Amino acid sequence: MAICLWSCTSPEKKKAKELSETLSVINDSLAHRGKAFAEFLSAAVRDKQFDKIAAARQSYEDYIDSCGRFVKHIEDVAGSEQLRRSELAVLGFDKHMVNIDLALFDSLTPQTDPARISGLFAIAQKDAQKESEFISKFKEIQEEYAKRNGF
C-alpha cells in the first residue's frame, strides 16, 4: 500500500500525476513515430526511393526537438526533477540517433553497396537497443516518482 505524502485529493498530487502522464504520452508518441519512420525507411530502401529519406528524417528530428523544448519548460512538481531529466536524456539520445546515425541514410543512392546499407541498419538496431535502456531507466524513475507521490 502506497503512503500518500499529501492528501489523496491534493492539487499537488494531481499535478504530479498529470506531469508523469504527460511524459508517458511523449514517450508513446516518440515510439509511434519511431516505428513509422523505421517502416518508411525500410520501404524507401526496398523501393530505392532514397530522395525521400532526408525530408522524413528531418520531420522526425523536428518533432523530437519540439518535445525537448516542451519538456525543458515544464515546471517541476513534487520532486519531478529527476524524472524530467530522465525524459530529456531519452530525447537527447533520440536526437543523437536521428541527427547522427539515421542521417547516414540521407546519402544513399541506387548505386550504394548493399553491404553499406546493411551496416547502416545494424547501427540503427544498436540504437534501438540503447534507446530501450533509456526508456527502461525512465520507467524506473517514473515508478519511484509515482510511489513518492501516492498514485
Contacts in CASP RR format, 6 or more apart in sequence:
PFRMAT RR
TARGET T0000
AUTHOR 0000-0000-0000
METHOD contacts of the structure
MODEL  1
MAICLWSCTSPEKKKAKELSETLSVINDSLAHRGKAFAEFLSAAVRDKQF
DKIAAARQSYEDYIDSCGRFVKHIEDVAGSEQLRRSELAVLGFDKHMVNI
DLALFDSLTPQTDPARISGLFAIAQKDAQKESEFISKFKEIQEEYAKRNG
F
2 146 0 8 1.000
2 147 0 8 1.000
2 150 0 8 1.000
2 151 0 8 1.000
3 150 0 8 1.000
4 10 0 8 1.000
4 13 0 8 1.000
4 150 0 8 1.000
5 78 0 8 1.000
5 148 0 8 1.000
5 149 0 8 1.000
5 150 0 8 1.000
6 12 0 8 1.000
6 13 0 8 1.000
6 149 0 8 1.000
7 13 0 8 1.000
8 150 0 8 1.000
12 77 0 8 1.000
12 78 0 8 1.000
12 149 0 8 1.000
13 78 0 8 1.000
13 149 0 8 1.000
13 150 0 8 1.000
13 151 0 8 1.000
15 77 0 8 1.000
15 78 0 8 1.000
16 77 0 8 1.000
16 78 0 8 1.000
16 79 0 8 1.000
16 80 0 8 1.000
16 145 0 8 1.000
16 149 0 8 1.000
16 151 0 8 1.000
17 146 0 8 1.000
17 149 0 8 1.000
17 151 0 8 1.000
19 74 0 8 1.000
19 77 0 8 1.000
19 80 0 8 1.000
19 83 0 8 1.000
19 84 0 8 1.000
20 80 0 8 1.000
20 83 0 8 1.000
20 142 0 8 1.000
20 145 0 8 1.000
20 146 0 8 1.000
20 151 0 8 1.000
22 74 0 8 1.000
23 71 0 8 1.000
23 83 0 8 1.000
23 84 0 8 1.000
23 87 0 8 1.000
23 138 0 8 1.000
23 142 0 8 1.000
24 142 0 8 1.000
26 67 0 8 1.000
26 70 0 8 1.000
26 71 0 8 1.000
26 87 0 8 1.000
26 91 0 8 1.000
27 87 0 8 1.000
27 90 0 8 1.000
27 135 0 8 1.000
27 138 0 8 1.000
29 67 0 8 1.000
30 63 0 8 1.000
30 64 0 8 1.000
30 67 0 8 1.000
30 90 0 8 1.000
30 91 0 8 1.000
30 94 0 8 1.000
33 60 0 8 1.000
33 63 0 8 1.000
34 60 0 8 1.000
37 56 0 8 1.000
37 57 0 8 1.000
37 60 0 8 1.000
37 102 0 8 1.000
38 124 0 8 1.000
40 56 0 8 1.000
41 53 0 8 1.000
41 56 0 8 1.000
41 102 0 8 1.000
41 105 0 8 1.000
41 124 0 8 1.000
43 49 0 8 1.000
44 50 0 8 1.000
44 52 0 8 1.000
44 53 0 8 1.000
44 56 0 8 1.000
45 105 0 8 1.000
45 108 0 8 1.000
45 117 0 8 1.000
48 110 0 8 1.000
50 105 0 8 1.000
50 108 0 8 1.000
50 109 0 8 1.000
50 110 0 8 1.000
50 112 0 8 1.000
53 105 0 8 1.000
53 106 0 8 1.000
53 108 0 8 1.000
54 106 0 8 1.000
57 98 0 8 1.000
57 102 0 8 1.000
57 103 0 8 1.000
57 105 0 8 1.000
57 106 0 8 1.000
60 98 0 8 1.000
60 102 0 8 1.000
61 95 0 8 1.000
61 98 0 8 1.000
61 99 0 8 1.000
64 91 0 8 1.000
64 92 0 8 1.000
64 94 0 8 1.000
64 95 0 8 1.000
64 98 0 8 1.000
65 95 0 8 1.000
67 91 0 8 1.000
68 88 0 8 1.000
68 91 0 8 1.000
68 92 0 8 1.000
71 84 0 8 1.000
71 87 0 8 1.000
71 88 0 8 1.000
71 91 0 8 1.000
72 88 0 8 1.000
74 84 0 8 1.000
76 84 0 8 1.000
78 145 0 8 1.000
78 148 0 8 1.000
78 149 0 8 1.000
79 145 0 8 1.000
79 148 0 8 1.000
80 145 0 8 1.000
82 141 0 8 1.000
82 145 0 8 1.000
83 138 0 8 1.000
83 141 0 8 1.000
83 142 0 8 1.000
83 145 0 8 1.000
86 134 0 8 1.000
86 137 0 8 1.000
86 138 0 8 1.000
86 141 0 8 1.000
86 142 0 8 1.000
87 138 0 8 1.000
89 134 0 8 1.000
89 137 0 8 1.000
89 138 0 8 1.000
90 131 0 8 1.000
90 134 0 8 1.000
90 135 0 8 1.000
90 138 0 8 1.000
93 130 0 8 1.000
93 131 0 8 1.000
93 134 0 8 1.000
94 131 0 8 1.000
97 124 0 8 1.000
97 127 0 8 1.000
97 130 0 8 1.000
97 131 0 8 1.000
101 120 0 8 1.000
101 123 0 8 1.000
101 124 0 8 1.000
101 127 0 8 1.000
102 124 0 8 1.000
102 127 0 8 1.000
104 120 0 8 1.000
104 123 0 8 1.000
105 120 0 8 1.000
108 116 0 8 1.000
108 117 0 8 1.000
108 120 0 8 1.000
END
